[in-house]
């Protein structure tokens, strides 16, 4: 006689636990582009954070210092998600991360222990840093090239790619990320301050063809074109940087597979 009520209360209790408390993998599929700096100082660079399969990855620390991705824990309280993670490198120690995600933005504090010593500092102390979602790029999103409509066809997909100058062997890797109608190249963000930008996309010949244009306050414009087929991506980017004494005009290729 009272069984329906009991079942209802049990379901309600489970829902409450999911909304308030520990929640494994709750950030999976999220990507954040952040500005970062030493504690107490201004931003001096950018990074890209990727959450997938209950793992956390900093693409900056991965590319420059050989850090692996690390498992993350998370708790949910109201509209705030708190997370923590530890990532490790064979030669550069450990980084401990603690942060919050609220309203689509991330705010992080992290400690780097075992940082490789320099000739003048044989036993460096743990270093403290901060990071938060980029709120001001210095340049507006130019929109898709050719005035194409913003698309969401590829949203939620992330690709790990090898890349190189046109006609040459690969010389670096990158992550190409599509989220909320925006395209991000993690390498371009971190190395040359290219902002993310809206992309256009259409279904074509068994795949999805996309276009995007990203801009930098210091390094000009990159125009991207590519096609996604299944879990693979094949793309090109033309980089044009006009200086007063010459113009850089180079093309690059990118090929890889989906990781998210």
Secondary structure by P-SEA (a helix, b strand, c coil): caaaaaaaaaaaaaaaaaaccccccccccbbbbbccccccccccccbbbbbcccccccaaaaacccccbbbbbbccccccccccbbbbbccbbbbbbbbccccccccbbbbbccccccccccccccccccccccccccccccccccccccccccccbbbbbccccccccccbbbbbbbccccccccccccccbbbbbbbbbbbccccccccbbbbbccccbbbbbbccccccccbbbbbbbbcccbbbbbbbbbbbcccc
